[in-house]
């Protein structure tokens, strides 16, 4: 059952105490923020990952590799929920049990792009956050996206650029980060690809060449202090439709009543999911009635 956005979204005005301090320091401060999901993530130390919509296999492989490491360290990843790099970053973080923030260039009545509608709800169902400065009926006008990018960088400690063509929207994001005093990191671009031109230009101009997570976290004490999980259950082997229930059960187990209360799902939906998960040997039910995760192989 999908959540009803109109009943869940929060409005945070500039003059209110809950308004993020990070956003107050930038040019053209948004006068209001609309948020759905875990609004507390705005108080965390987050990191942005951006790049081209036409991501290559090379870019995808490295975006997944680095996004996964952020998830393993419980560092929320920020991006713009566009197709391509943004979607890869969001989905990878969710796949490995992390949290993510999406910043939209439209109102909540116009989820854009439509191809990422499912991703929109997956972010919310996994304790993530979606924010926008636009009222619910504002459509995704082209001019909204460069403006949206200043928010992505403002709420992040720094930004990693995966791939970018020359004079791309991603370059605008990198410039926003520089203007805000944030560090810019860039995956070295392939010399035989037009998608390498923009990132290599950024590196020439001072962006930090990045090939792995350590190239980033060594610049941030708050990230260095985040202990990497040394054993991660293979959540990627758990069907997405079971992840919400799986994560609720994961730590200490849960009774049926707790799962219904905390999942936001109906009784019949929870019962159906539990039955399917038992058949797939993902969980088992104790004599007490508590549902527990079945011990699985673990990976580094």
C-alpha positions in Angstrom: 0.0 0.0 0.0 1.5 3.3 -1.1 1.6 6.2 1.4 -0.5 9.2 0.6 1.9 12.0 0.0 -0.6 14.8 0.8 -1.1 13.3 4.3 2.6 12.9 5.0 4.6 15.8 3.6 6.1 18.4 5.9 6.5 22.1 5.3 9.6 23.8 6.8 9.7 27.6 6.5 13.0 29.6 6.6 12.0 31.3 9.8 11.3 28.1 11.7 13.8 26.5 14.0 13.7 23.2 12.1 15.0 24.8 8.9 18.4 23.2 8.1 21.3 25.5 9.0 23.2 24.2 5.9 20.7 25.8 3.6 20.7 29.2 5.3 24.3 29.7 4.2 23.8 29.6 0.4 22.8 32.2 -2.2 19.2 32.2 -3.0 18.1 30.4 0.1 14.8 28.5 -0.4 12.2 30.2 1.6 10.4 27.0 2.2 11.1 23.2 1.9 8.6 20.5 1.4 9.7 17.1 2.7 8.4 13.6 2.7 10.0 10.8 4.8 12.8 10.9 7.3 13.3 14.7 7.7 16.0 14.0 10.4 18.4 13.0 7.6 18.9 16.7 6.9 20.8 16.9 10.2 23.2 14.1 9.2 26.5 14.5 7.4 25.5 13.5 3.9 27.4 13.2 0.6 26.2 13.9 -2.9 26.7 11.7 -6.0 25.8 13.2 -9.4 26.5 12.6 -13.0 25.2 12.2 -16.5 21.8 10.8 -17.4 23.5 8.7 -20.1 25.7 6.8 -17.7 28.1 4.3 -19.3 28.9 0.8 -18.1 32.2 2.2 -16.7 30.4 4.9 -14.9 27.7 2.6 -13.5 30.2 0.1 -12.2 32.1 2.7 -10.3 29.0 4.6 -9.1 27.7 1.3 -7.7 31.1 0.5 -6.1 31.3 3.8 -4.3 27.6 4.2 -3.4 27.7 0.7 -1.8 30.6 1.8 0.4 28.6 4.9 1.6 25.7 2.5 2.5 28.1 0.2 4.4 29.2 3.2 6.5 25.7 4.6 7.1 26.5 7.8 5.3 23.3 9.1 3.5 23.8 9.8 -0.2 22.1 12.8 -1.8 21.2 13.0 -5.5 18.5 14.3 -7.8 16.4 11.2 -8.7 17.1 11.7 -12.4 17.6 8.7 -14.7 21.2 7.6 -15.1 23.7 8.3 -12.4 21.2 9.7 -9.9 19.1 6.6 -10.1 22.1 4.2 -9.9 23.3 6.0 -6.7 19.9 5.9 -5.0 19.2 2.3 -5.9 22.6 1.0 -4.9 22.4 2.6 -1.5 18.9 1.1 -0.9 20.1 -2.3 -2.1 22.8 -2.4 0.6 20.6 -1.1 3.4 21.7 2.6 3.4 19.7 5.8 3.4 19.3 8.3 0.6 17.9 11.8 0.0 16.4 12.8 -3.3 16.0 16.5 -4.2 13.3 17.1 -6.8 12.9 19.8 -9.4 9.1 19.7 -9.2 6.3 19.4 -6.8 5.1 16.1 -5.3 2.1 15.9 -7.6 4.5 15.6 -10.5 7.1 12.9 -9.8 9.8 13.3 -12.4 10.9 11.4 -14.3 7.9 9.1 -14.4 10.3 6.1 -14.9 11.5 6.7 -11.3 8.1 6.6 -9.7 8.8 3.2 -8.2 12.2 4.5 -6.9 10.4 7.5 -5.3 8.3 5.2 -3.2 11.2 2.8 -2.5 13.2 5.7 -1.0 10.3 6.5 1.3 9.7 2.9 2.3 13.3 2.5 3.3 13.5 5.5 5.7 14.8 7.9 3.1 13.8 11.4 2.4 12.6 13.4 -0.6 12.6 17.2 -0.6 11.7 20.0 -2.9 11.4 23.8 -2.7 8.4 23.7 -5.1 4.7 23.5 -4.2 2.9 20.3 -4.9 1.4 21.3 -8.3 4.6 22.8 -9.8 5.6 20.9 -12.9 9.2 19.8 -13.7 10.2 22.9 -15.8 13.7 22.8 -17.3 14.7 25.9 -15.3 14.0 24.2 -12.0 16.8 21.7 -12.3 19.8 24.0 -12.2 18.2 25.7 -9.1 17.5 22.2 -7.6 21.2 21.4 -7.8 22.2 24.1 -5.3 20.2 22.3 -2.7 21.8 19.0 -3.4 25.3 20.4 -2.7 24.1 22.6 0.2 22.9 19.7 2.3 26.0 17.6 1.4 29.5 17.7 2.8 30.9 17.3 -0.7 30.0 16.0 -4.2 31.3 13.2 -6.4 30.9 13.6 -10.1 30.8 10.2 -11.9 30.6 11.2 -15.6 29.9 14.5 -17.4 30.0 15.8 -20.9 31.4 19.3 -21.6 29.2 22.1 -20.2 26.7 19.7 -18.7 24.2 20.2 -15.9 26.5 18.2 -13.7 29.2 20.8 -14.2 26.7 23.4 -12.8 26.3 21.2 -9.7 30.1 21.1 -9.3 30.3 24.9 -9.6 27.6 25.3 -7.0 29.6 23.1 -4.6 32.7 25.2 -5.2 30.8 28.4 -4.6 29.5 26.9 -1.3 33.0 26.0 -0.2 32.5 22.3 -0.7 35.0 19.9 -2.0 34.4 18.4 -5.5 35.5 14.9 -6.3 35.6 13.3 -9.8 35.9 9.8 -11.2 38.6 10.0 -13.9 36.9 10.0 -17.3 37.8 7.5 -20.1 39.8 9.3 -22.7 37.8 7.8 -25.6 34.4 8.9 -24.2 32.7 12.2 -24.5 31.4 11.6 -21.0 35.0 11.8 -19.7 35.5 15.4 -21.0 33.6 17.1 -18.2 35.0 15.2 -15.3 38.6 15.4 -16.6 38.1 19.2 -17.0 37.0 19.3 -13.4 40.1 17.4 -12.2 42.3 19.8 -14.1 40.5 22.7 -12.4 41.1 21.2 -8.9 38.5 18.5 -8.3 40.0 15.6 -6.4 40.6 12.5 -8.5 38.6 9.7 -7.0 38.9 5.9 -7.7 37.5 4.6 -4.4 35.8 5.6 -1.2 39.0 6.3 0.7 39.8 9.1 -1.7 36.7 10.8 -0.3 36.4 9.9 3.4 40.1 10.8 4.2 39.0 14.5 3.8 36.2 14.2 6.4 36.8 13.3 10.1 33.1 12.7 10.5 33.3 10.0 7.8 36.5 8.5 9.1 34.9 7.9 12.4 32.1 5.9 10.8 33.0 2.2 11.2 32.4 0.2 8.1 30.1 -2.8 8.7 32.5 -5.8 8.6 29.7 -8.2 7.8 26.6 -7.2 5.7 23.8 -9.6 5.1 23.2 -10.1 1.4 20.2 -7.8 1.2 20.7 -7.8 -2.6 19.4 -11.4 -2.5 16.2 -10.4 -0.8 13.4 -9.4 -3.2 12.6 -5.7 -3.0 9.0 -6.3 -1.9 10.2 -8.1 1.2 12.9 -5.5 2.2 10.7 -3.4 4.5 9.5 -6.4 6.6 13.0 -7.9 6.4 14.6 -4.8 7.9 12.0 -4.5 10.6 12.7 -8.0 11.7 16.4 -8.0 11.1 17.9 -6.9 14.4 15.9 -8.4 17.2 12.9 -10.0 15.6 9.4 -8.7 15.7 5.9 -9.9 16.6 3.1 -9.6 14.0 1.5 -6.7 15.8 4.7 -4.7 15.7 5.2 -5.4 12.0 1.7 -4.2 11.2 2.2 -1.0 13.3 5.6 -0.1 12.0 5.3 -1.1 8.4 2.3 1.0 7.6 0.9 -2.1 5.7 -2.5 -3.7 6.1 -2.9 -6.9 8.2 -3.6 -9.0 5.1 -0.5 -7.6 3.2 1.8 -8.3 6.2 0.5 -11.9 6.6 0.9 -12.6 2.9 4.5 -11.2 2.9 5.4 -13.2 6.0 4.1 -16.5 4.5 6.1 -15.9 1.3 9.2 -15.0 3.2 8.9 -18.2 5.3 8.5 -20.3 2.2 11.7 -18.7 0.8 13.6 -19.5 4.0 14.2 -15.8 4.7 12.5 -15.9 8.1 11.1 -18.3 10.7 8.6 -18.0 13.5 9.5 -18.8 17.1 7.2 -20.6 19.4 6.5 -17.3 21.1 5.2 -15.9 17.8 8.1 -13.7 17.2 9.5 -13.6 13.6 13.2 -13.9 13.2 15.7 -13.7 10.3 17.1 -17.0 9.2 20.9 -17.0 9.5 22.5 -16.4 6.1 25.9 -16.2 4.5 27.6 -12.9 5.3 29.9 -11.0 3.1 32.5 -8.3 3.6 
